[in-house]
Amino acid sequence: MTYTADFGAVSAELHPADAAERAVMGSGSVGRFVAPGSVTQGRFGLYEWRMPAGAGGADPHFHRTFSESFYVVSGTVRLYDGARWLDGRPGDFLHVPEGGVHGFSNDSDAEASMLILFAPGIPRETYFRELAEISASGRRLSEEEWTDLFARHDQYRA
């Protein structure tokens, strides 16, 4: 997108931290929807992910229509780059283009956090809400139901 006017616009929006929606996963991980695509005009989605010690994460998978990037803020996050699991430490960054196999977890004995960036800003919060609801309700999905859920959210097992 290109801005073509001769003068800048007053268009910035502050989004207070305490106003961001949160989703709690079964592992105790908390996703905070910092800047979903709905507030970035679909350009990107930015999420904070806090994982307690020993929390699982995402098994190896890939996406067809969006990239995903991880920036480790604290602790040690296990990141899968499609070939091997690596220890990501604060300041480390992993970019995964469309089709790239990846995964993450916190296998350490300490809390870890990271920022996850999706581009473009697809409504990834819908997927996170659905996972949180499944976990909170105690529902058990069949293999077919998991496959359907993943396909609806452009997530494919590697």
N, C-alpha and C positions, 0 to 999 in steps of 0.2 A: 504494500500500500504506500502511496506517495501523497504527501500533503502538498497541495498546489496553491494555497492562498498566499498572498504577499506578507501577511502578518500572522504571528502565532495566535493560537486560540486559548482561551481560558477553559481547559477541559480536563485537567488532572482531578483525580478523585482519591481521597484518603479513605482507606478501609481499616478501621480500628481493629487491633488484634483480637480483642474480646468479642467482636461481632462475627468472627469467622466460624462457620459451622464445623462441628467435629463429628467423627464417626469412630466408635470403639469396636475393635475387632475382637474375636474370641481369644486371641493370644494376649490380650491386654494392650496391644498396640493401638495408638491413637493417631488418626489422620486428621489434620486440620486443613480445611480448604482455604488456603491463604488467598489465592487469586484464581478461581476457576474461570474457564472460558467465558462464562456468562458475564464476567466483569472486565474481560480483556478483549471484548469484541471477537472472541474466538481465535485470537492470535496465539495464545499459549495458556496453559493451566499450571499453577504452582501450588504444591501441597507440601506441608510439613508432616513428617512421619516420625513418631516417637515409639520406640520399641523397648519394652522392659528386658531385663537380662533373660537370655535363653528363648526369647520370642521367635517363633517361626517367621516366615515371610512369604515370599512368592517363589514357587518352584519354577524351574526353567520353562520359559514360554516366549512367545513373540507376538507382535502386533503388525498388521498389514498397512494401516492407514495413518499411523502417527509414530513419532519418535518419542523416546523416554530418556531422561537424563537424571542422574543421581549425584548429589553433592553432600558429602558426609560432613555433618556439623559437629557431632560429638560421639565419643565411643568408637567402637569398631563394628563396621557393617560388613558382612560377608556379601560380596558382589560376584555374580556369575557373568562372565563376559562372553559366554557361548562356547568356550573351550575349557575354562577352569574357574574355580572359586578363588577369589582374592580377598585379602583383608583391606577394606577401605578405612582410612583413618581421617580425622578432621582435616578438611581442605582438599581431600581427594575427590575427583570428579570422573564419572563414567557416562559416556554418551552412547546411546543405542539407537541407531537409525531404524527406519521401518524394516521389518523382517529380521532384525537382529535378535538372536536368542539371548535371554538374560534372566536373572532372578536375584533375590536378595534375602537375607535373614540376619538375625542377631544371635549368634551362637555363643557370645561371650557371657561373662558373669556380671556385666554392668549394663546399664541402660545405654542406648545409642539413639541418635537422631540424624535425620537427613532431610534434604529438600528433594522433591521429585518434580521435574518439569516435563510436561507433555506439550508437544507442538505438532499440529495446531492444537488449539484449546478445545478439544473434544469434551463432552460432558462426563468426564471420568468420575465425578462425584456420584453419579447415578450408580455406577458399579460399586463404589465403596459403600454407599448407603445400603445397597442390596446385600453385600457381604456382611455388613454389621447387623442387619435385620435377621439374616439367616442364623448368625451366631447367637444373637440375643434370644431368639425364639427357641433355639435348641433343635430346629428342624434338621433332618438328615436328608440330603439330596442324593438321588440315585445318580449313577454314572451318566445316564442320558440327560438328567436335569442339569448336572454340572456342565456337560458339553453344550447344552442350549444356553445356559447363563454366559459361559465364556464366549460363545459365538456372537451373542447379542452385544457384547462389549469388546469385540475385536481382540480377543485373547485366545491364543491357541497354544496348546501344550507342545513342548519341543520333544 
